[in-house]
Structure formats: structure tokens, C-alpha cells
Amino acid sequence: MLDLVVKSGEVPIAVRDYGGSGQAILLLHGAGGNLASWDVVGPLLAADHHAVAVDLRGHGESGDGPWSWAAVIADLEAVVEELDLRQPAVVGHSLGGGLAARWARQHPDCPAVVNLDGHRSPVTSPENLDAAAAGVPLEKLCEDMARLDAQFDAQMAAMAVPFSDEQVEAMLAARRAVAVQCGTDPDRWEVVARRGLARRDGATYLRPDLATTQALRGSVQSDSLPVFAEVEVPVLLVVATRSLPEVPPDLEPLMVAFRAGLRRDLAALVATRPHVEVREIDASHGVLFEKPQEVTEIITGYLDLPSRAR
């Protein structure tokens, strides 16, 4: 495993090369995450592939710069060129999954995309929900979406406020507690969380910072299904079937309606776009932590089909 930095214009991009040979795979984390999210899956993939993860701009140990899909794709192009990855397959989680699809739309020579639960946000258009599946009136679900959106606003505000040492430890303890709830290794969650902290002017701040988070907001809540319809390369969409443990019970009907609407819309997409395949996994959005072995098998099984082997 090798850590290095690639310059994309004026923005340094932190890269972790897990090594390996064969088909190159570029690994993209979600919003608010960082490349350490791949520290179990990456080495497993490197057994038969060349696996490389990046900190997206504004995240982890990468530099800050204006956020846009185009800017981040340019960062990835700089990494691919510097490491001579030569037509990598792209695997993304959450926001990274939407980014992977946009990469493939712009790079039709991409051999395949695997999107891990990166389809659309639960804060979505009402028509994307299936209220009947949740047994709740659509009006109530819209109220719940507004509450969830307000929670995102509060989280975003925290990006601008320095954390005391006590608050940092409390945050890390909370992350570890969630890891235990998920039945996963709390040390892994803490490693990712610590990489998302930055010391500045003697204080500790969360990464990404407020400016990046504000710019990210639209990207996080954008619906990637229309992008999947435009991509011509093979795309595997992996859908998590459970809610994160920290989702309050009173918001679970919204999650049920969201997942049911997503299943409905993905089925319609697959019916008209044969290059798109959907697979469900018994996990929450924290799938990289909960099911790393299964995720690895899904990725390798899809990329290593004879029709995609290179």
C-alpha cells in the first residue's frame, strides 16, 4: 500500500494505491467520507486487480477547491494519468457512486461502473416516494423530508464551528457506538472519522469545510437515475435494503417509501436500458463497513465477467 499526492491544477489530491495487478479499479468514497473507507475492500480487491482510492477534493487529506462534478472528474483524470491506470473501472459509494456514473458518461471507454447505494437522496421529489408501500400519507412523508432536510442543515452548520478536544472525543465515541450497532469494527469507523478532522489555527474542524459542504449539497441531493440512463457502459447498481441504525424510528416510514420508490424507478430504468443491472444487498448505507467481503465479491464478480475482462 502506497500513499501519494497528485496535483490537479492547484488542488493536491491524496491517493492510496493498494497495489495489485490486472484491471485497474478507481474507488470513490461518499460525501463527508474519505479514502480510508476502502481500507478493507481495497486490499481485498488488490488480490486480483489494481485498486486505487482517492480523497475527493475538500475531503480527508486532499486540498480544497471549488466543488463541481466537472472539477472532481478533472481531479480523477489527473490521478488516472499520473498513475497510468489506463481505462479503469470505477466503483463508488454514495456520492462516489453518482460520480462514477458521471465519469463513465464522460469516458465511454470505461469498462464498467459499480455504484454502491449512490442513487438519490431520501430528501427527494415527492413523486420519487412510494407512499402506499409505507402506509403513510404523502403529506406526512413530505413533512418528514422537511425534518430530515433541517437535520442536514444543522450538520452543515457544524462545519463552520471549531470542536473542542472534548467534543472531538464525544464525536468519536458516538461513531464507535454506531459501529457497534451495525456489528462492525469500531476502530475502522474511528480511523475514517479522524481522517476527516483538520487542525487549523489551533482548533479542530470537520472536513469537508462549510464552503465545500454548501457546494456539495446540490450534488448529494441530485438524482443520478437520469445519468444511468445516459451512460452506455455496463453499470451495476447495488441497493442497500436497510436503514442506518441512527435513523429515528419515526422516520422509518420515509425510508420505506424512499426504498420502494427507488425499486420501482430502477425497475423501469432496467426495462429500457439493458446495460444497467440492479442487485440488492442486506445492509444499510454503511455497506462498506458492514459487508466488505460481500461487496468485494459483488465487484469482482461483475467486473470479471468474460464480456468485461480486459
N, C-alpha and C positions, 0 to 999 in steps of 0.2 A: 504494500500500500504506500502510495506516494502523494503527499500534499504539495501543491504548487499554486502559483498565481499567474493568470493570463490577463494581459491588458486588453480591454475592449474600449478603444478610444481612450478617454481619461478615467475609465472605471476599472479598477482591478477586480477580477473575478476569481474567487477561491475555488479550487478544483481538488477533488480527491480521486486519484486513479487507483482503483482496486486491483489493477493488473489483469492477467488472463490473456488469452489469445482467441482468435475466431471472430465472429460477428461483434462489432462494436455496439455497445448499448449506452446511450446517454440517459442518466437518471435525474429527474427533476422533482424537487420537493414541492410542498404546498405553501400557501401564504402563511407567513409567520413562522415557518419551519426553517430547516437548513439541511445541508448535505448529510449531517450525522444521522438523519432519519433513515438513511440507507445502509447503516453500518452493519446490519445483519444480512440484508438481502444482497447488498453489493458483493461481499466476498463469496456468497453462495453462487451468484451469477458468474463470478470470475473463474469458477472451476472449468467452464466451457466457453466463456465469452470474454470480451474485453470490456469491463464495466467501469464507467466513469460518472461521478456525481459532481454537481456544482452547487455552490451557494448562489442563488439568484441575486441580482443587484439589490442592495438595500437589506440583505439578509445575511445572517451568520457573519463570516469574516470577509465578505465581498464589500466593495466600495458602494457609496451612494451615487445615484444619478437619477434623472427624471425617469419615471416609470411609464412604460407603454409596451404593448405587445411587440411592436416593431423594435424598440430598443433592446428588449430582453432577447428576442430572436437574434439580433445582431451580436449580443454577448455570446450566445451559444455558437454562432458561426465562428467567432474568434477562437473559442475553445476547440471546436472541431478542426479548424485549420491548424492551430498550434500543436495539437496532439495527433494530427494526421489520422483522424478517426475514419474517414472515407465511408460515407453513406451510413451513418449509424442508425440503428433502430432507436426509437425514443420511447421511454417509459416514464410516465408522470403520475404523481399522486395529487389529487385535489386540484388546486390551481395549476400544478405542474401537468396534470392530465389535459386540461384545456390548452395549455401552452404547447404540449406535444402535438395536439391536433393542428394547431395553427402553424407549427413548424412543418408538419407534413403537407399542409395546404400550399406552403411556400416552397417546399422541396419535394417535388413529385418523385425523385429518385430514392426517397426514404423507403427502406424495405418494409417497415411495419411500425405501427403505434400500439402501445398498450396503455390504456387510460384506467387508472385505479381510483374509482369513485370521484371523478372530476368532471361532472356533467352539468349541474346547475346548482344554485344555492337554494336552501329552504326558504330564503326570502326571495320570492319569485312572483311571477304574474299569477293572479288567481286562477286563470284558465289552465295553468300547469298543475294544479292540485286536483285530486280526486276526492271530493268531499264525501261522496257516498261510501267509499271504502273505509273512511274514518268514522262514519256515522255521526258527523258533526256538521251543522250548517256552515255554508261557505262564509257567511258573515263572521262567524266565530273564528274560523281559521284565519281570516284576514286580520282580525284583532290580534290573534296570536302572532302572526307575522310581524305586525307593528311592534309588539313587545320584544320579539327576537331582534328586530332591527334596532330597537332602542338599546338592547344589551350590546350589540356590536358598536353602537355609538359610544357607550361607556368604556368599552375595551379600547376603542381608538383614542379616547381622551387620555387614557393611562399612558399612551406612548410619549406624551409630552411631559410627563411628570417623573422626576428622578425617584428612584427607590432607595430607601434606607437599607442597611445591611439586614435589619430585622425583617423588612418587607421582602427582601430577596429570599431569605431563608423560609419565610412563610409561603411564598410562591412556589419554591422548590418542593416544600413539604406537600403542598396541595397537588402538584404534578405527580409526586410519588404516590399519593393516595389514589389518584385516578388510575395510575398504572396498576396498583394492586386490585382495584375494582375490575379492571379489564383482564386480570390474570396474567399480566405481563411483567417484564423485568423493570422495576422502578429505577434502577441505575441507568438504563438506556434512556428513559424519559428525562432524567436529570442531565445527562450529557447533552442531549439536544437543547434542553432549556438553557443550560449555561452557555452554549454557543450562541444563543440568542440574546445575550446580555452584553452591553458595551459600557466601558468606563469612559466618562467624559467630564472634564473639569472637576474631578474628584467625586463624581456621583455615578450611579449605575442607572442605565436606561435600557428599556426593552428595544429590540430590533425586530422588525423594521421600525424606523422612527415615524413620527406623526406625518411628515410630508409624504413619505413613501406609502404609508398606510392609507392616507386620504386618496392618493392616486390609485392605489390598488383596489379600493372599494368597488369601483365600477367593474374592474376585471373579475374580481371574486364573484360578483353577483350576475355576471353575464352568462347567458345560456349558450352552452357550447354545442347543443344539438344541431343548430343550423350549420356549424362548422363541420361536424362529422359528415353531413350530407354533401358538402362540397369537396371533401378530401377524396382522392382517387386511390390512395394506397390502402392496404389492409389495416383495419382498426379493430382492436378488441376492447370492448367496454366492460370493465369489471365493476359490478354494482354491489355495495355493501347492503346487507339486509337488516341491520340492527342500528339503533341509535347509540350515540356516545353515552356512557354512564352518567355524565354530568348534565344531560338534558333533563329538565324538571318534568315530573310525571304529567303535569297539566299541559305541557307542550307536546306530549307524545302523540295525540291525535293529529297535530300538524305534521309530525314526522311520518305518520302512517299515510296521510293524504299526499304528502310530498313523494314518498316512495311509490305509491300506487300510480300517481300521475306520471312519474318518470318511467315506470314499467310500460304503461300504456303508450307513451310517446316514443319510447325506444322500439317497441314492437312495430309501430307504424313506420319508423325510420328503417328498420331492418327489412321490412317488406318491400321497400323500394330501392334500397342500397345494399346489394349483395356483398359488398366489400366490408360491411360492418357486421360484427358479431358481438353478442351480449352474453355475459356469464355472471351469475350471482355468486357471492361468497358470504358465508355465515360469519360475519364480522361487522364491526362498526366502522366509522370513518377512520379510526386508528388502525387500519388493517395492516400497515407495515410493522406495527409493534405486536399486534395480536396473532397474525398468521404469516410470519416471514417465510416459513418453509413452503406453505401452500402458495403464497404469492410467487415465490421463485419458480415453483413447478408450473404455475399458470403461464408465467412469462416465457420460460424456456420451451414449454410445450407448444406455445403459439409461434414463437419465433423460429423454432427448429422444424416446423412442417417442411416437407420436401419442396413445396412450391415457393417457400421463402428462404430456404437455405442458400447461402452465398459462399 
